[in-house]
């Protein structure tokens, strides 16, 4: 396998008071303190209780795991000095978006003016995974196929069952909030990179966007990095979940690339079919069903994910991702389920949102060496 399939990971963390678990509008002091430590590897988002941790380009999953562990511990130590903790989840169990402050940045002020309450209510947290694909033509061809598995990735990472203090009945409420934005959700297919670029340039020329980064689909060819970027996932519960999903994204890209080089591909689904399955993933997570529109059958989401893991099996040893893919198999089969399932279980047992917050803070630091996490 000659292609490198490098890795990049972007994690959006909640900033919470480490005693109460409540969101804290403290990104300004965190950025001031963290600038000398992290440089460009941390940045604010639209709302102040958010810090994004941005990786370097990693050559393989082993380096990704080691560096993500180190950086998460270092960031936890930095925010702890401000009386804060990190939380890894797609939504906060009790916070209200109207209580949060906008980060002081002209770009965010511009977005707030354009999107109004749609922008102000974006109190959600996601994981973005970049896989290196330098050839633009191949990246579009792969994106067309990769769209099929966005619901599977969403089910695996579902970790946002609460919104505004309510247990919503959905495993991924973050997806409901995010779909209000324009140019979000599942992209249509593009016959070639030229067609994709024509779409982008038309939006820029017409004043709809100022650059291609304002196309916020669940998956996209990144306009500047030479990657395919997966953007559908909730922020998962644990470090192991993050690394497992990253390994799966890399394995999927590598498997489809192998097929592409042999003039082979998988069936490309229309966007509306993928959106049907995405809804099932948002509503039920691992506990639901999914529709195989190619073979005209319904199957359990867990079975569908096992089929996905079987599909990538031929490349995982070359990539060094065997143990991470096996971890996902265990997660799928475990009665503990995803982060959403764990949050719901604690809430049903205790009736306490605070106990849910304690779980989230603990899970976020699980696997991080104690001496690096104050």
C-alpha positions, 0 to 999 in steps of 0.5 A, a space after each residue: 500500500 503506497 499511499 500514506 493515509 496520514 491522520 489528523 484529529 480535531 477534538 472539541 471539548 466542553 470547558 466546565 467548572 471542575 466542582 459543579 460540572 457547569 459550563 464555563 465561559 472561560 476560553 479567553 484565559 485558557 487561550 492566554 495561558 495555552 498560547 505559549 504551550 500549544 501555539 496553533 494547536 488550540 483554538 476557540 469556537 463560536 461559544 466561549 465554553 469550547 476549546 478545540 484541540 488540533 493535532 499535527 499530521 500523524 503518520 500512523 495510529 500508534 503516533 496518533 494515540 500517543 500524541 492525543 494522550 499527551 496533548 489531552 493530558 497537557 490541556 487538562 492540566 492547563 484548564 485545571 489551573 483555571 479551576 476547570 475540567 474538560 468534558 468529551 460529549 456532543 452536548 452538555 446535559 443541562 446547559 442552555 445556549 442562551 447563557 453562553 457568550 460569543 468568543 471575541 473574534 471578528 469572524 464569530 461576530 460575522 457568523 452571529 450576524 449572518 445566522 442569528 439564533 441558529 449560530 448562537 444555539 450551536 452549543 454542540 461538540 464534535 470530532 473531526 478526522 482527517 485522512 490524507 488523500 493528496 489527489 483531489 480527483 481521488 478524494 472526491 471519488 472516495 467521498 462519494 462512496 464514504 457517505 454510505 457509512 456516515 450513519 454507522 460512524 454517527 451511531 458508534 459515536 452517539 454521545 448527546 442524549 441531553 439538550 437544555 436539561 432534558 433527556 431528548 429520547 435521541 442518542 445524538 441530539 447534536 445532529 438535530 442542532 447542527 442540521 439547521 445550518 446551511 451546507 451541512 449534512 450529507 453532501 450530494 455526489 460529484 462526478 469529478 473534482 472539477 464539478 466540486 470545484 465549480 460548485 465551490 467557485 460558484 458559491 464564492 463568486 455569488 457571495 454566498 461564502 468567502 471560502 470553501 471552509 464554509 461548506 460544513 458537510 458531514 464529509 468533505 474534501 478539505 479545501 486546503 489540507 489535502 485530506 478527506 475530512 469526516 465531520 459527522 461524529 459526536 465528540 466520543 466519550 473516551 480517548 479509546 473511542 476517539 482513536 478507534 473511530 480515527 482508525 476506522 476512518 483511515 481503514 475505510 479510506 485505505 480500503 476504498 483507495 485500494 479498490 479505486 486503484 483497481 477500477 473498482 468501487 462500492 455502490 454510491 447511494 443517493 443523499 436522501 437514502 443516507 439521510 434516512 439511515 442517519 436519522 435512524 442512527 441519531 434516534 436509536 444509536 447502536 440499538 436501532 436498525 439500518 436500511 441496506 438500500 443496495 440489497 433491499 434489507 433491514 438489519 440491526 445497526 450492530 450487525 451493519 457495523 460488524 459488516 463494515 468492520 469486516 469490509 475493512 479487515 484486509 487493510 487493518 494489519 498494513 495500517 497497524 489498526 487491528 487492535 483499534 478495530 477490535 476495540 470497536 467490535 467489543 464496543 458494538 457487542 458491549 451492553 454498556 454501548 456508546 457514550 449516549 447509552 452510558 449517560 442514559 443509564 446513569 441518569 435512569 439509575 440516579 435521576 441526577 444530571 450532576 451524576 451524569 456530569 461526573 461520569 463525563 468528566 471521568 470518561 474524558 480523562 480515562 486512559 490519561 496518565 494521572 501525573 499529566 492530568 491535574 
